């Protein structure tokens, strides 16, 4: 065997050996290992690199069956968390945040979750495990199973009014769908009551019609807006008018846009043989709670709550 061939063989063996060592080094940190107190450095000696790892551990995204929940959402009272430490099934914990905002986790005890996201809580748990010399290089992931601190309410004329948990990226239309949709008494619009961000006691109310744009044939953009925590959706009862007297179909009817006396006479089936279109009266409620009588003509506008009475002919 020549000297050059011998050098090539040694070089190939060296490359294979270094490759095996590199693969072993890459695989070793992938699993957290329980250690004895003597095998770790004291908390004062923990390197900045380890602290950075602990913060980066919980950057993984979390998903639940009914929609993704961002790891950046602040955890609050009533939220249910599944805490997992990779390679350590005994440290898995299913906990619910109590009224005081604290949870109890294996080995480290009580952790305060107030104002913290799932990512921050996972990083804090990992840091406590490492500082307490329980686990080397712990990898912690927190999955939000249920986030009751993020809720919204749907009230009024819907099939299932109540309070609902708020998954991520829920639109106004989807929220109404969760409540079963509108019932037969509902107005064709919804009021969104939203508290001001960072301001106590302030709120805004935005009325949004529930209809298709006749020009674009699409739903208005406001109906696709995202629901925020603590939003209240209120669907009021449909506004109506009343028609009585000498009409063929007296009763209570839903109000429409640009409604005139002529149109409501048509809705009421028309005037009977004994009725007179010259002897009609609109009874309208005033702001002080009284009733105002208005002699009606067929071109007069009809407002929500108006009562139109058609009198008999004089002869």
Residue pairs with C-beta under 8 A, 6 or more apart in sequence:
29 137
31 86
31 87
32 85
32 86
32 87
32 88
32 135
32 136
32 137
32 138
32 139
33 87
33 135
33 136
33 137
34 88
34 134
34 135
34 136
35 133
35 134
35 135
35 136
37 133
39 133
39 136
40 130
40 133
40 136
41 47
42 133
43 131
46 130
46 131
50 130
50 137
51 127
53 137
54 123
54 126
54 127
54 130
54 138
55 123
57 122
57 123
57 126
57 138
57 139
57 140
57 141
58 71
58 118
58 119
58 120
58 121
58 122
58 123
58 126
58 140
58 141
58 142
59 71
59 119
60 71
60 141
61 68
61 70
61 71
62 68
62 69
62 70
62 71
62 118
62 141
62 142
62 143
62 144
63 69
63 143
64 143
64 144
64 145
64 146
64 167
66 167
67 167
67 168
67 169
67 170
68 167
68 168
68 169
69 144
69 147
69 167
69 168
70 168
71 117
71 118
71 119
71 142
72 117
72 119
73 117
73 118
73 144
73 147
73 150
73 168
74 115
74 116
74 117
74 149
75 81
75 97
75 113
75 116
75 117
75 118
75 121
75 144
75 147
75 149
76 97
76 101
76 147
76 148
76 149
76 150
77 97
77 98
77 99
77 101
77 148
77 149
78 96
78 97
78 146
78 148
78 149
79 96
79 97
79 144
79 146
79 147
79 148
79 149
80 94
80 95
80 96
80 97
80 144
80 145
80 146
80 147
80 148
81 94
81 95
81 96
81 97
81 103
81 118
81 121
81 142
81 143
81 144
81 145
82 92
82 93
82 94
82 142
82 143
82 144
82 145
83 91
83 92
83 93
83 94
83 95
83 105
83 122
83 125
83 140
83 141
83 142
84 91
84 92
84 140
84 141
84 142
84 143
85 91
85 92
85 129
85 135
85 138
85 139
85 140
86 138
86 139
86 140
86 141
87 139
88 135
88 138
90 106
91 105
91 106
91 107
91 129
91 135
93 105
93 106
94 145
95 103
95 104
95 105
96 103
97 103
97 113
97 149
101 112
101 113
101 114
102 110
102 111
102 112
102 113
103 110
103 111
103 113
103 121
104 110
104 111
105 111
105 125
105 128
107 128
107 129
107 132
107 134
108 125
108 128
108 129
108 132
108 134
111 121
111 124
111 125
111 128
113 121
116 124
118 142
118 144
119 142
121 142
122 140
122 141
122 142
123 140
125 138
125 140
125 142
126 138
126 139
126 140
129 135
129 138
129 140
130 136
130 137
130 138
146 165
147 165
147 166
147 167
148 165
149 229
150 165
150 166
150 229
151 163
151 164
151 165
151 166
151 229
151 230
152 163
152 164
152 166
152 170
152 175
152 227
152 228
152 229
152 230
152 231
152 232
152 233
153 162
153 163
153 164
153 231
153 232
153 233
154 160
154 161
154 162
154 164
154 175
154 176
154 178
154 179
154 232
154 233
154 235
155 161
155 232
155 233
155 234
155 235
156 186
156 233
156 234
156 235
156 236
156 237
157 182
157 183
157 185
157 186
157 187
157 235
157 236
157 237
157 238
158 176
158 179
158 180
158 181
158 182
158 183
158 186
158 235
159 179
159 180
159 181
159 182
159 183
160 178
160 179
160 180
161 179
162 179
164 175
164 178
164 179
166 227
166 229
169 226
170 226
170 227
171 223
171 224
171 225
171 226
171 227
172 190
172 192
172 208
172 222
172 223
172 224
172 225
172 227
172 233
173 219
173 223
173 224
174 227
175 227
175 233
176 182
176 190
176 233
176 235
179 233
182 210
182 235
185 237
185 238
186 235
186 236
186 237
186 238
187 235
187 236
187 237
187 238
187 239
188 209
188 210
188 211
188 238
189 207
189 208
189 209
189 210
189 235
189 236
190 207
190 208
190 210
190 233
190 234
190 235
191 205
191 206
191 207
191 208
191 233
191 234
191 235
191 236
192 205
192 206
192 208
192 225
192 231
192 232
192 233
193 203
193 204
193 205
193 231
193 232
193 233
193 234
194 203
194 204
194 205
194 206
194 228
194 230
194 231
194 232
195 202
195 203
195 230
196 202
196 203
196 204
206 222
208 220
208 222
208 223
209 220
210 223
211 220
212 218
212 219
213 219
213 220
227 233
238 254
238 255
239 254
239 255
239 304
239 305
240 252
240 253
240 254
240 255
240 304
240 305
241 252
241 253
241 255
241 259
241 264
241 302
241 303
241 304
241 305
241 306
241 307
241 308
242 251
242 252
242 253
242 306
242 307
242 308
243 250
243 251
243 253
243 264
243 265
243 267
243 268
243 307
243 308
243 309
243 310
244 250
244 307
244 308
244 309
244 310
245 275
245 280
245 308
245 309
245 310
245 311
245 312
246 271
246 272
246 274
246 275
246 276
246 310
246 311
246 312
247 265
247 268
247 269
247 270
247 271
247 272
247 275
247 310
248 268
248 269
248 270
248 271
248 272
249 267
249 268
249 269
250 268
251 268
253 264
253 267
253 268
255 302
255 303
255 304
256 263
258 301
259 301
259 302
260 298
260 299
260 300
260 301
260 302
261 280
261 282
261 296
261 297
261 298
261 299
261 300
261 302
261 308
262 298
262 299
263 302
264 302
264 308
265 271
265 277
265 298
265 308
265 310
271 277
271 310
274 312
274 313
275 310
275 311
275 312
275 313
276 310
276 311
276 312
276 313
276 314
277 298
277 310
279 310
279 311
279 312
279 313
279 314
280 295
280 296
280 297
280 308
280 309
280 310
280 311
281 293
281 294
281 295
281 296
281 308
281 309
281 311
282 293
282 294
282 295
282 296
282 300
282 302
282 306
282 307
282 308
282 309
283 291
283 292
283 293
283 294
283 306
283 307
283 308
283 309
284 291
284 292
284 294
284 303
284 305
284 306
284 307
285 291
285 292
285 305
286 292
294 300
296 308
302 308
